[in-house]
Each structure stands twice: as C-alpha cells, then as structure tokens.
C-alpha cells in the first residue's frame, strides 16, 4: 500500500460562460477536486493499487466532495483528519502553449492546518510506499508534520534493521509560495536523505539548481541520497537516472505520446502515480527493488507513466485514467 501525504484542495478551472452581452467570451470557474498528492492518490486508486490519503479536509461541502471522490476511486480515507476550517482553493489560469498558473487561497484553510499531533503514531502495517511534496511542503504546520513522518518512518525502520518504506517526492514547486528560496532549497536537500525516488519537472529542477544543466542537477540529487530521479519534460517525455549499488548510473529516456491537448492539469501528478503503480504491479515497491531495476524495466515503467500522463492531457482538469483505459489506449 502507498500513503499519499499532502494537500487536497478545490481547483477552480476556467470555463467559457456565455452571456447575453458576449456569448462564449466570459470566463467562469468550475470547481474540481485537486491538489498534487490528492491527484496522485486518485491515479493510484484508478490503476488498482492499494492507496491511502493522509491530509486534512474541511467539513464544508467542498470537503465532502473531496472525500467522496477519494472513496469513489478506491482511495482509503482512514488516515484523514477533518476540520471545521474552510476548504483550500486554487484558481487556475490557462494560456495556450504555457504551463498553467495558480492563485492559491490557503490562509486559515483546512489543507495547510495538519499538525504533527495529527500524524498517526504508526502507519498501517501493509504500507510499502510513502509519497509527499507539492505546496504542502511550503506551508506550516503541514510541512513540519509530513517532514516528521518521513524521517520517523525512515529512521525507525533502519534502527530495527528493516528496509524502510519506499519514499517518493514530487516538489511540484510554485515559486510564489516560497518566501525564502535558499531556506526552501536547504530543506529540500535534507528530505533527499530519506527519499528513494525524486520525480521532478524541468522547471522545478531549474528553480532549485539554476546554475547547472539538467543532467548535472539530476546527478547532484543522486549524491544527496536519491536512488532514482525522474525528470518529466512535457511532450518530450521523461528521463530517468538510476544510481546502482556499484556506483554505475543508468540513464533511460522515453518519449512522450502524441495526443490532442486539452490541458496539462494533473499530468505530472498522474505520471508520478502511474510510475509507482508500475512498481507495485510488478512487485518492485521497495528501495532495494528499485536499485535492481534494469534499463528495460525503467523503459517499461517510463512508458507506462508517460501513457497515463498523455491520457490526462486529452481531458480537462486532473482526470487520471483507469487501467482499462490504459490498456485500450493506442499510441
């Protein structure tokens, strides 16, 4: 089972709204369940992987909508905390040929308000993987709560002579949510000590290491503790670097699938979920199993993840595919 930790929110997605004065020219907003870890949890659930979501949801009608969608997509809700605070909102601005832009309304809302005291004393025994990241790691107290959980699970396992769970990070950076860039980067690099898989976009990697080329920046994360770094490159596909036990680095690139683009909301989240789903479906959900992946394994996993992300791009909003839709997809 994989535990997805972080924010759940409502994406206010722009839609054309006809009016008497200007038919089809005004913009309205459609409320859609979202949040990067939330979207990834949905992707895992739809692909048939056991998954739980750990975060805080409001008891308002948006919160009810968020929790209903989790349950409809076979995402466990036992680790959820409910709050009287209002739901977190994100307004989305979309322009052709550009990445979506976001305006977050977070202050005093449920999503960022998860505290260290809300974290369960232990995760379910069947937990094999933990996913975290996104704007949750730029807000308090949720960032400290998740950080404490990650280090606890990694440290306790090692002290007991056990293999720790597979920990996977997607920073999903929104620069305007980071008041102190250098402090964030320092904290980011401390997380990497416990992280086996880093999924990161070209934009995020350039934000963190602006003075290095992408491959050098990827290699730096490997020296800080990461076993496998996955670089998503939009329509160009994805690049993986895997650090083997002997020090060898495997490099694998898999191209994107050509599709008719609706928007890219949730594409990276779905890629992340689908890659982890491939590991789970092939019984490779552990740090040691990831270390043993071959070039062929990585190519298959990247292809699976790219296909899922491409399917999301044919739809409006974060709407991950099911396993049946993946199997029916013809590239």
Residue frames as qw, qx, qy, qz and C-alpha x, y, z in Angstrom:
[[0.000, 0.888, 0.460, 0.000, 0.00, 0.00, 0.00],
 [0.392, 0.281, 0.001, 0.876, 1.09, 3.58, -0.73],
 [0.192, -0.772, -0.457, 0.399, 0.30, 6.51, 1.57],
 [0.328, 0.551, 0.224, 0.734, -0.04, 9.87, -0.24],
 [0.367, -0.610, -0.403, 0.575, 0.62, 12.82, 2.09],
 [0.225, 0.015, 0.171, 0.959, -0.21, 16.46, 1.46],
 [0.276, 0.280, 0.196, -0.898, -2.85, 18.91, 0.40],
 [0.187, 0.475, 0.816, 0.270, -6.29, 18.33, -1.04],
 [0.060, 0.420, 0.120, -0.898, -8.00, 21.38, -2.46],
 [0.524, 0.667, 0.519, -0.106, -10.51, 22.64, -4.98],
 [0.323, -0.089, 0.443, 0.832, -9.11, 23.72, -8.34],
 [0.372, 0.725, 0.321, -0.483, -11.22, 26.49, -9.82],
 [0.481, 0.011, 0.642, 0.597, -10.74, 25.70, -13.50],
 [0.234, 0.434, -0.084, -0.866, -11.65, 28.35, -16.11],
 [0.354, 0.369, 0.832, 0.218, -14.51, 27.55, -18.46],
 [0.048, -0.144, -0.322, -0.935, -16.26, 29.71, -21.06],
 [0.111, 0.512, 0.737, -0.428, -19.59, 31.04, -19.86],
 [0.123, 0.439, 0.515, 0.726, -21.91, 32.54, -22.48],
 [0.015, 0.506, 0.461, -0.728, -23.72, 35.73, -21.55],
 [0.407, 0.779, 0.473, -0.056, -26.29, 37.78, -23.39],
 [0.056, 0.934, -0.173, -0.307, -23.74, 40.55, -23.96],
 [0.197, 0.671, -0.689, -0.189, -20.82, 38.37, -25.08],
 [0.974, 0.005, 0.032, -0.225, -21.71, 34.77, -25.97],
 [0.959, 0.034, -0.054, 0.276, -18.87, 32.34, -25.11],
 [0.425, 0.657, -0.240, 0.575, -16.47, 35.18, -24.24],
 [0.427, -0.716, 0.313, -0.455, -16.79, 35.47, -20.49],
 [0.486, 0.238, -0.809, 0.229, -14.80, 33.19, -18.18],
 [0.734, -0.533, 0.054, -0.419, -16.34, 31.30, -15.31],
 [0.054, 0.488, -0.840, 0.232, -14.75, 28.80, -12.93],
 [0.858, -0.143, -0.391, -0.300, -15.65, 25.16, -12.47],
 [0.448, -0.625, 0.572, -0.285, -14.77, 23.70, -9.03],
 [0.866, 0.217, -0.447, -0.059, -12.78, 20.48, -9.43],
 [0.809, -0.560, 0.159, 0.080, -11.18, 18.32, -6.70],
 [0.654, 0.630, -0.285, 0.305, -7.40, 18.65, -6.86],
 [0.462, -0.768, 0.440, -0.058, -4.06, 19.05, -5.13],
 [0.412, 0.571, -0.699, -0.126, -0.93, 17.26, -6.33],
 [0.086, -0.206, 0.947, -0.229, -0.78, 14.41, -3.75],
 [0.604, 0.281, 0.494, -0.559, -4.57, 14.09, -3.96],
 [0.670, 0.552, -0.261, -0.422, -4.40, 13.70, -7.75],
 [0.269, 0.452, -0.850, -0.010, -1.64, 11.13, -7.43],
 [0.368, -0.021, 0.828, -0.423, -3.72, 9.15, -4.92],
 [0.711, 0.428, 0.209, -0.517, -6.58, 9.11, -7.43],
 [0.528, 0.573, -0.570, -0.260, -4.23, 7.92, -10.18],
 [0.012, 0.300, -0.936, 0.185, -3.03, 5.06, -7.98],
 [0.519, 0.162, 0.660, -0.519, -6.56, 4.08, -6.99],
 [0.706, 0.516, -0.022, -0.484, -7.75, 4.04, -10.58],
 [0.484, 0.531, -0.685, -0.116, -4.82, 1.87, -11.58],
 [0.894, -0.191, -0.372, -0.163, -5.76, -0.73, -8.99],
 [0.485, 0.263, -0.595, 0.585, -3.06, -0.02, -6.41],
 [0.510, -0.673, -0.507, 0.173, -3.94, -0.03, -2.67],
 [0.285, 0.372, -0.100, 0.877, -3.61, 3.58, -1.51],
 [0.313, -0.736, -0.519, 0.302, -4.48, 5.82, 1.44],
 [0.209, 0.699, 0.040, 0.683, -4.60, 9.62, 1.56],
 [0.522, -0.493, -0.429, 0.549, -3.15, 11.37, 4.60],
 [0.143, 0.292, 0.079, 0.942, -4.15, 15.01, 4.99],
 [0.072, 0.402, 0.599, -0.689, -6.77, 17.34, 6.40],
 [0.025, -0.399, -0.641, -0.656, -10.14, 18.02, 4.77],
 [0.270, -0.089, 0.223, -0.932, -12.80, 20.53, 5.67],
 [0.219, 0.347, 0.879, -0.241, -16.27, 19.50, 6.74],
 [0.364, 0.504, 0.029, -0.782, -17.76, 22.02, 4.29],
 [0.827, 0.423, 0.263, -0.259, -19.44, 20.94, 1.05],
 [0.491, 0.716, -0.492, -0.061, -16.16, 21.15, -0.88],
 [0.199, -0.467, 0.834, -0.214, -14.52, 18.89, 1.70],
 [0.738, 0.128, 0.579, -0.321, -17.37, 16.42, 1.33],
 [0.745, 0.627, -0.097, -0.206, -16.86, 16.46, -2.41],
 [0.203, 0.688, -0.695, 0.057, -13.14, 15.79, -1.99],
 [0.390, -0.271, 0.840, -0.262, -13.67, 12.82, 0.33],
 [0.799, 0.336, 0.354, -0.351, -16.45, 11.37, -1.83],
 [0.636, 0.677, -0.340, -0.150, -14.18, 11.39, -4.87],
 [0.051, -0.541, 0.828, -0.141, -11.45, 9.61, -2.94],
 [0.575, -0.023, 0.752, -0.322, -13.82, 6.86, -1.90],
 [0.772, 0.522, 0.123, -0.340, -15.34, 6.54, -5.38],
 [0.584, 0.673, -0.454, -0.007, -11.84, 5.89, -6.73],
 [0.939, -0.164, -0.276, 0.125, -10.86, 3.28, -4.11],
 [0.313, 0.503, -0.446, 0.671, -8.58, 5.60, -2.14],
 [0.553, -0.452, -0.644, 0.273, -8.63, 4.81, 1.59],
 [0.091, -0.745, -0.012, -0.660, -9.63, 7.63, 3.95],
 [0.756, -0.505, -0.384, 0.159, -8.73, 6.10, 7.33],
 [0.596, -0.168, -0.152, 0.770, -5.78, 8.48, 7.74],
 [0.061, 0.621, 0.262, 0.736, -7.78, 11.65, 7.04],
 [0.181, -0.360, -0.524, 0.751, -8.29, 14.40, 9.60],
 [0.042, 0.725, 0.558, 0.402, -11.47, 16.50, 9.34],
 [0.268, -0.162, -0.232, 0.921, -11.61, 20.22, 10.17],
 [0.128, 0.799, 0.521, -0.273, -14.14, 23.00, 10.63],
 [0.121, -0.566, 0.278, 0.766, -11.85, 25.31, 8.63],
 [0.672, 0.615, 0.058, -0.409, -12.90, 26.05, 5.04],
 [0.884, 0.199, 0.311, 0.287, -11.51, 24.13, 2.08],
 [0.320, -0.515, 0.368, 0.705, -8.35, 25.33, 0.36],
 [0.614, 0.723, 0.285, -0.138, -8.90, 26.86, -3.10],
 [0.417, -0.326, 0.482, 0.699, -6.66, 27.23, -6.15],
 [0.535, 0.749, 0.163, -0.354, -7.73, 29.36, -9.11],
 [0.669, -0.033, 0.549, 0.500, -6.15, 28.23, -12.38],
 [0.325, 0.794, -0.115, -0.501, -5.16, 30.47, -15.29],
 [0.744, 0.088, 0.587, 0.306, -4.55, 28.71, -18.61],
 [0.310, 0.775, -0.247, -0.493, -2.87, 30.12, -21.73],
 [0.927, 0.374, 0.025, 0.004, -2.14, 28.17, -24.88],
 [0.699, 0.519, -0.317, 0.376, 1.43, 26.91, -25.03],
 [0.005, -0.586, 0.523, -0.618, 2.19, 27.74, -21.40],
 [0.330, -0.146, -0.870, 0.336, 2.15, 25.89, -18.10],
 [0.352, -0.753, -0.489, -0.265, -0.99, 26.53, -16.01],
 [0.130, 0.364, -0.406, 0.828, -0.66, 29.35, -13.46],
 [0.489, -0.512, -0.704, 0.053, -2.21, 29.10, -10.00],
 [0.140, -0.514, 0.245, -0.810, -3.50, 31.53, -7.39],
 [0.497, -0.230, -0.816, 0.187, -3.89, 29.80, -4.01],
 [0.425, -0.604, 0.088, -0.668, -6.20, 30.75, -1.16],
 [0.674, 0.013, -0.702, 0.230, -4.67, 28.93, 1.79],
 [0.038, 0.286, -0.529, 0.798, -4.64, 31.13, 4.90],
 [0.463, -0.076, 0.505, -0.724, -6.86, 29.71, 7.63],
 [0.787, 0.160, -0.326, -0.499, -7.99, 26.79, 5.44],
 [0.930, -0.257, 0.208, -0.161, -8.06, 23.08, 6.19],
 [0.875, 0.410, -0.192, 0.171, -5.30, 21.84, 3.88],
 [0.391, 0.590, -0.477, 0.521, -2.26, 23.56, 5.47],
 [0.462, -0.617, 0.280, -0.572, -3.54, 23.08, 9.04],
 [0.939, -0.106, -0.324, 0.038, -2.46, 19.46, 9.56],
 [0.260, -0.822, 0.444, -0.243, -0.23, 19.39, 12.67],
 [0.283, 0.383, -0.868, 0.142, 2.42, 16.94, 13.89],
 [0.387, -0.059, 0.734, -0.555, -0.11, 15.84, 16.55],
 [0.765, 0.315, 0.064, -0.557, -2.48, 14.77, 13.74],
 [0.487, 0.449, -0.730, -0.166, 0.02, 12.28, 12.34],
 [0.929, -0.268, -0.136, -0.217, -0.83, 8.70, 13.42],
 [0.527, -0.673, 0.518, 0.006, 1.63, 7.04, 15.80],
 [0.416, -0.206, 0.816, 0.346, 2.19, 4.35, 13.19],
 [0.492, 0.320, -0.407, -0.700, 1.20, 3.78, 9.58],
 [0.936, 0.046, 0.095, -0.334, -0.74, 0.67, 8.54],
 [0.677, -0.384, 0.598, 0.191, 1.44, -2.44, 8.62],
 [0.741, 0.389, 0.490, 0.246, 0.96, -3.02, 4.90],
 [0.181, 0.957, -0.082, -0.212, 2.49, 0.39, 3.99],
 [0.835, 0.055, 0.260, 0.482, 5.26, -0.11, 1.44],
 [0.405, 0.344, 0.199, 0.824, 5.49, 3.38, -0.03],
 [0.124, -0.772, -0.368, 0.504, 5.04, 6.99, 1.06],
 [0.384, 0.505, 0.335, 0.697, 4.57, 9.89, -1.33],
 [0.201, -0.796, -0.321, 0.471, 4.83, 13.57, -0.38],
 [0.399, 0.045, 0.289, 0.869, 5.58, 17.00, -1.81],
 [0.066, 0.689, 0.508, 0.514, 3.94, 19.95, -3.55],
 [0.070, -0.663, 0.071, -0.742, 2.74, 23.16, -1.88],
 [0.777, -0.578, -0.235, -0.080, 2.08, 21.27, 1.36],
 [0.794, -0.184, -0.137, 0.563, 5.85, 21.44, 1.94],
 [0.263, 0.381, -0.001, 0.887, 5.82, 25.25, 1.68],
 [0.434, -0.594, -0.108, -0.669, 3.14, 25.81, 4.35],
 [0.177, 0.089, -0.825, 0.530, 3.01, 25.30, 8.09],
 [0.485, -0.554, 0.668, -0.107, 2.18, 23.37, 10.13],
 [0.949, 0.235, 0.110, -0.180, 1.60, 20.70, 7.45],
 [0.574, 0.653, -0.475, 0.139, 5.18, 20.82, 6.13],
 [0.122, -0.535, 0.733, -0.402, 6.65, 20.05, 9.56],
 [0.798, -0.078, 0.430, -0.416, 4.06, 17.34, 10.15],
 [0.910, 0.402, -0.068, -0.076, 4.87, 15.49, 6.93],
 [0.354, 0.691, -0.574, 0.260, 8.61, 16.04, 7.34],
 [0.415, -0.446, 0.677, -0.413, 8.47, 14.47, 10.81],
 [0.909, 0.112, 0.280, -0.287, 6.55, 11.50, 9.42],
 [0.755, 0.584, -0.296, 0.032, 9.05, 10.90, 6.62],
 [0.186, 0.618, -0.676, 0.354, 12.09, 10.98, 8.88],
 [0.623, -0.306, 0.562, -0.450, 10.36, 8.88, 11.54],
 [0.945, 0.209, 0.138, -0.212, 9.44, 6.09, 9.15],
 [0.656, 0.609, -0.411, 0.172, 12.90, 6.05, 7.58],
 [0.014, -0.607, 0.657, -0.446, 14.81, 6.18, 10.88],
 [0.732, -0.250, 0.460, -0.437, 12.68, 3.68, 12.79],
 [0.952, 0.282, -0.050, -0.109, 12.99, 1.05, 10.08],
 [0.540, 0.605, -0.502, 0.299, 16.76, 1.41, 9.92],
 [0.276, -0.540, 0.615, -0.505, 17.09, 1.21, 13.72],
 [0.833, -0.081, 0.411, -0.360, 15.08, -2.02, 13.66],
 [0.332, -0.307, 0.816, 0.360, 17.27, -3.47, 10.92],
 [0.548, 0.528, 0.647, -0.051, 14.41, -3.35, 8.42],
 [0.297, 0.229, 0.446, 0.812, 14.23, -1.88, 4.96],
 [0.154, 0.394, 0.305, -0.853, 12.43, 1.47, 5.14],
 [0.539, 0.642, 0.527, -0.142, 9.37, 2.17, 3.00],
 [0.465, 0.290, 0.399, 0.735, 9.93, 3.50, -0.49],
 [0.037, -0.760, -0.294, 0.578, 9.67, 7.28, -0.11],
 [0.431, 0.407, 0.495, 0.636, 8.90, 9.31, -3.23],
 [0.104, -0.646, -0.210, 0.726, 8.96, 13.11, -3.55],
 [0.345, 0.580, 0.448, 0.587, 7.50, 15.48, -6.13],
 [0.232, -0.304, -0.276, 0.882, 8.30, 19.07, -5.08],
 [0.138, 0.695, 0.629, 0.319, 5.85, 20.49, -7.67],
 [0.337, -0.313, -0.213, 0.862, 7.22, 23.96, -6.98],
 [0.095, 0.872, 0.388, 0.283, 5.13, 27.13, -7.09],
 [0.492, 0.208, -0.242, 0.810, 7.76, 29.88, -6.61],
 [0.209, -0.555, -0.011, -0.805, 5.27, 32.43, -5.29],
 [0.798, -0.517, -0.230, -0.206, 4.52, 30.05, -2.41],
 [0.821, -0.141, -0.214, 0.510, 8.18, 30.11, -1.32],
 [0.112, -0.993, -0.030, -0.022, 9.13, 33.31, 0.55],
 [0.273, -0.783, 0.543, 0.136, 12.76, 32.29, 1.13],
 [0.824, 0.442, -0.317, -0.161, 14.21, 30.31, -1.77],
 [0.321, 0.521, -0.742, 0.274, 17.55, 29.40, -0.15],
 [0.433, -0.243, 0.682, -0.537, 15.85, 28.13, 3.01],
 [0.875, 0.210, 0.127, -0.417, 13.50, 26.01, 0.92],
 [0.705, 0.507, -0.496, -0.012, 16.37, 24.50, -1.09],
 [0.007, 0.457, -0.790, 0.408, 18.25, 23.65, 2.11],
 [0.642, -0.055, 0.552, -0.529, 15.18, 21.92, 3.49],
 [0.843, 0.403, -0.156, -0.320, 14.57, 20.16, 0.16],
 [0.504, 0.518, -0.681, 0.119, 18.08, 18.72, 0.25],
 [0.279, -0.304, 0.779, -0.472, 17.56, 17.39, 3.78],
 [0.828, 0.142, 0.246, -0.484, 14.46, 15.49, 2.57],
 [0.703, 0.506, -0.464, -0.187, 16.57, 13.77, -0.08],
 [0.049, -0.449, 0.852, -0.263, 18.42, 11.83, 2.64],
 [0.497, 0.073, 0.774, -0.385, 15.25, 9.77, 3.14],
 [0.667, 0.529, 0.040, -0.523, 13.97, 9.83, -0.46],
 [0.639, -0.050, 0.708, 0.296, 14.41, 6.90, -2.83],
 [0.388, 0.492, 0.597, 0.501, 12.57, 8.40, -5.82],
 [0.003, -0.545, -0.093, 0.833, 12.57, 12.05, -6.83],
 [0.382, 0.591, 0.616, 0.354, 10.03, 12.93, -9.50],
 [0.147, -0.665, -0.062, 0.730, 10.70, 16.46, -10.73],
 [0.554, 0.775, 0.297, 0.063, 9.89, 18.64, -13.75],
 [0.609, 0.333, 0.048, 0.718, 12.44, 20.54, -15.81],
 [0.089, -0.789, -0.062, -0.605, 11.04, 23.84, -14.44],
 [0.713, -0.695, -0.008, -0.096, 11.34, 22.69, -10.83],
 [0.864, -0.133, 0.041, 0.484, 14.88, 21.41, -11.27],
 [0.413, 0.526, 0.064, 0.741, 15.94, 24.68, -12.91],
 [0.351, -0.832, -0.056, -0.425, 14.43, 26.61, -9.99],
 [0.815, -0.567, 0.057, 0.103, 16.44, 24.61, -7.45],
 [0.662, -0.325, 0.362, 0.570, 19.73, 24.43, -9.38],
 [0.445, 0.862, 0.136, -0.201, 19.65, 27.34, -11.87],
 [0.027, 0.826, -0.512, -0.236, 23.43, 27.30, -12.45],
 [0.383, -0.241, 0.876, 0.166, 23.64, 23.65, -13.51],
 [0.462, 0.117, -0.610, -0.633, 22.46, 21.88, -16.63],
 [0.810, -0.221, -0.029, -0.542, 19.63, 19.44, -16.09],
 [0.891, 0.059, -0.443, 0.079, 21.69, 16.27, -16.11],
 [0.358, 0.315, -0.563, 0.675, 24.26, 17.68, -13.67],
 [0.425, -0.340, 0.276, -0.792, 21.43, 18.79, -11.40],
 [0.911, -0.121, -0.222, -0.327, 19.88, 15.32, -11.54],
 [0.750, 0.181, -0.531, 0.351, 23.24, 13.77, -10.68],
 [0.004, -0.417, 0.477, -0.774, 23.57, 16.11, -7.70],
 [0.722, -0.310, 0.109, -0.609, 20.34, 14.76, -6.23],
 [0.925, 0.039, -0.378, 0.004, 21.75, 11.24, -6.55],
 [0.468, 0.317, -0.556, 0.609, 24.76, 12.25, -4.47],
 [0.284, -0.373, 0.347, -0.812, 22.43, 13.54, -1.74],
 [0.385, -0.059, 0.826, -0.407, 20.75, 10.17, -1.21],
 [0.735, 0.363, 0.069, -0.568, 18.21, 9.75, -4.01],
 [0.608, -0.084, 0.765, 0.193, 18.28, 6.36, -5.72],
 [0.355, 0.410, 0.696, 0.471, 16.20, 7.22, -8.81],
 [0.097, 0.512, 0.110, -0.847, 15.41, 10.64, -10.26],
 [0.381, 0.518, 0.719, 0.262, 12.64, 11.01, -12.83],
 [0.035, -0.376, 0.080, 0.922, 12.69, 14.19, -14.91],
 [0.433, 0.635, 0.640, -0.023, 9.43, 15.00, -16.71],
 [0.240, -0.252, 0.349, 0.870, 9.93, 17.01, -19.90],
 [0.483, 0.454, 0.102, -0.742, 6.40, 17.69, -21.10],
 [0.837, 0.451, 0.008, -0.311, 5.68, 16.48, -24.62],
 [0.370, 0.644, -0.670, 0.001, 9.33, 15.38, -24.94],
 [0.840, -0.105, -0.533, -0.015, 8.70, 12.55, -22.47],
 [0.630, -0.744, 0.180, -0.130, 10.75, 11.67, -19.39],
 [0.520, 0.545, -0.595, 0.282, 14.35, 10.97, -18.43],
 [0.833, -0.545, -0.005, -0.091, 15.43, 8.64, -15.61],
 [0.334, 0.594, -0.656, 0.325, 18.78, 8.37, -13.85],
 [0.893, -0.410, -0.107, -0.151, 19.23, 5.39, -11.52],
 [0.016, -0.712, 0.661, -0.236, 22.17, 5.02, -9.12],
 [0.893, -0.025, -0.445, -0.064, 23.14, 1.38, -8.87],
 [0.772, -0.628, 0.044, 0.085, 24.79, -0.15, -5.80],
 [0.807, -0.029, 0.156, 0.569, 28.14, -0.36, -7.58],
 [0.187, -0.597, 0.060, 0.777, 28.05, 3.37, -8.41],
 [0.193, 0.173, 0.684, 0.682, 27.04, 2.92, -12.04],
 [0.324, 0.431, 0.281, -0.794, 24.32, 5.30, -13.26],
 [0.329, 0.367, 0.806, 0.327, 21.73, 4.00, -15.69],
 [0.188, 0.384, -0.014, -0.904, 20.17, 6.60, -17.98],
 [0.233, 0.375, 0.863, 0.246, 16.91, 5.94, -19.80],
 [0.247, 0.258, -0.015, -0.934, 14.73, 8.28, -21.84],
 [0.259, 0.416, 0.864, 0.113, 11.23, 7.50, -23.05],
 [0.017, -0.143, -0.295, -0.945, 9.47, 9.86, -25.50],
 [0.397, 0.238, 0.447, -0.765, 6.02, 11.29, -24.96],
 [0.332, 0.391, 0.839, 0.180, 2.90, 10.07, -26.74],
 [0.054, -0.063, -0.280, -0.956, 1.41, 12.42, -29.34],
 [0.008, 0.567, 0.806, -0.169, -2.12, 13.38, -28.29],
 [0.014, -0.672, -0.313, -0.671, -4.63, 16.16, -28.86],
 [0.289, -0.038, -0.547, 0.785, -4.06, 18.52, -25.94],
 [0.284, -0.790, -0.488, -0.240, -6.92, 19.74, -23.77],
 [0.166, -0.884, 0.299, -0.319, -4.76, 20.97, -20.87],
 [0.575, 0.319, -0.683, 0.318, -1.88, 19.70, -18.73],
 [0.477, -0.532, 0.352, -0.605, -3.51, 19.94, -15.30],
 [0.846, -0.276, 0.377, -0.258, -2.60, 16.86, -13.26],
 [0.816, 0.473, -0.333, -0.014, -0.24, 15.41, -15.88],
 [0.245, 0.554, -0.693, 0.392, 2.81, 15.36, -13.61],
 [0.554, -0.288, 0.559, -0.546, 0.78, 14.02, -10.68],
 [0.932, 0.183, 0.086, -0.300, -0.56, 11.22, -12.85],
 [0.621, 0.557, -0.532, 0.143, 2.91, 10.41, -14.20],
 [0.104, -0.489, 0.717, -0.485, 4.13, 10.06, -10.61],
 [0.733, -0.092, 0.456, -0.497, 1.23, 7.83, -9.62],
 [0.903, 0.359, -0.117, -0.204, 1.50, 5.67, -12.72],
 [0.425, 0.570, -0.667, 0.224, 5.23, 5.12, -12.26],
 [0.294, -0.327, 0.745, -0.502, 4.67, 3.99, -8.66],
 [0.848, 0.122, 0.224, -0.464, 1.74, 1.87, -9.84],
 [0.754, 0.468, -0.457, -0.058, 4.05, 0.10, -12.30],
 [0.121, 0.461, -0.786, 0.394, 6.43, -0.68, -9.44],
 [0.554, -0.125, 0.591, -0.572, 3.60, -2.01, -7.29],
 [0.872, 0.288, 0.013, -0.395, 2.03, -4.05, -10.09],
 [0.746, 0.450, -0.478, 0.110, 5.45, -5.61, -10.79],
 [0.834, -0.519, -0.144, 0.123, 6.26, -6.14, -7.08],
 [0.620, 0.302, -0.163, 0.706, 9.14, -3.66, -7.09],
 [0.247, -0.848, -0.106, -0.458, 7.85, -1.38, -4.33],
 [0.731, -0.622, -0.016, 0.280, 10.93, -1.14, -2.11],
 [0.016, -0.901, 0.366, 0.233, 14.25, 0.76, -2.16],
 [0.461, -0.362, 0.766, 0.264, 16.23, -2.42, -2.84],
 [0.607, 0.442, 0.651, 0.114, 13.92, -3.46, -5.67],
 [0.314, 0.939, 0.041, -0.135, 14.23, -0.01, -7.26],
 [0.231, -0.744, 0.564, 0.274, 18.01, -0.32, -7.05],
 [0.527, -0.091, 0.813, 0.230, 17.79, -3.57, -9.01],
 [0.600, 0.690, 0.267, -0.305, 15.79, -2.13, -11.92],
 [0.603, 0.006, 0.526, 0.600, 17.28, -2.74, -15.36],
 [0.033, 0.228, -0.320, -0.919, 17.30, -0.47, -18.39],
 [0.241, -0.268, -0.791, -0.495, 14.38, -2.47, -19.80],
 [0.252, -0.570, -0.715, 0.317, 12.46, -2.15, -16.52],
 [0.101, -0.498, -0.144, 0.849, 12.93, 1.60, -16.49],
 [0.106, 0.048, -0.553, -0.825, 11.87, 1.91, -20.11],
 [0.267, -0.426, -0.831, -0.239, 8.66, -0.02, -19.44],
 [0.250, -0.606, -0.563, 0.503, 7.88, 1.98, -16.30],
 [0.052, -0.380, 0.094, 0.919, 8.52, 5.31, -18.01],
 [0.155, -0.129, -0.701, -0.684, 6.38, 4.26, -20.97],
 [0.271, -0.543, -0.794, 0.038, 3.53, 3.31, -18.64],
 [0.208, -0.604, -0.349, 0.686, 3.80, 6.62, -16.76],
 [0.015, -0.223, 0.344, 0.912, 4.06, 8.68, -19.97],
 [0.166, -0.326, -0.799, -0.477, 0.99, 6.97, -21.37],
 [0.247, -0.650, -0.668, 0.265, -1.06, 7.80, -18.27],
 [0.161, -0.540, -0.084, 0.822, 0.12, 11.43, -18.30],
 [0.011, 0.028, -0.575, -0.818, -0.65, 11.74, -22.01],
 [0.179, -0.510, -0.810, -0.228, -4.20, 10.48, -21.47],
 [0.209, -0.670, -0.455, 0.548, -4.74, 13.12, -18.77],
 [0.120, -0.360, 0.215, 0.900, -3.66, 15.80, -21.25],
 [0.078, -0.255, -0.731, -0.628, -6.55, 14.84, -23.57],
 [0.320, -0.683, -0.655, -0.047, -9.04, 15.79, -20.82],
 [0.066, -0.721, 0.095, -0.683, -9.83, 18.98, -18.95],
 [0.575, -0.644, 0.298, -0.407, -8.64, 19.01, -15.35],
 [0.054, -0.430, 0.890, -0.140, -6.91, 16.28, -13.35],
 [0.868, 0.073, 0.125, -0.474, -8.74, 13.15, -14.50],
 [0.163, -0.478, 0.851, 0.142, -6.36, 10.14, -14.34],
 [0.667, 0.160, -0.557, -0.469, -7.06, 7.08, -16.49],
 [0.861, -0.260, 0.351, -0.261, -8.15, 3.66, -15.27],
 [0.436, -0.334, 0.791, 0.269, -6.17, 0.53, -16.02],
 [0.593, 0.469, 0.651, 0.062, -8.76, -0.43, -18.65],
 [0.332, 0.930, 0.047, -0.150, -8.33, 2.96, -20.37],
 [0.217, -0.715, 0.600, 0.287, -4.57, 2.49, -20.32],
 [0.535, -0.034, 0.818, 0.207, -4.89, -0.91, -21.98],
 [0.519, 0.676, 0.524, 0.010, -7.28, 0.46, -24.62],
 [0.045, 0.895, -0.157, -0.415, -5.04, 3.43, -25.48],
 [0.821, 0.329, 0.283, 0.371, -3.41, 3.17, -28.90],
 [0.265, -0.722, 0.174, 0.615, -0.34, 5.33, -29.45]]
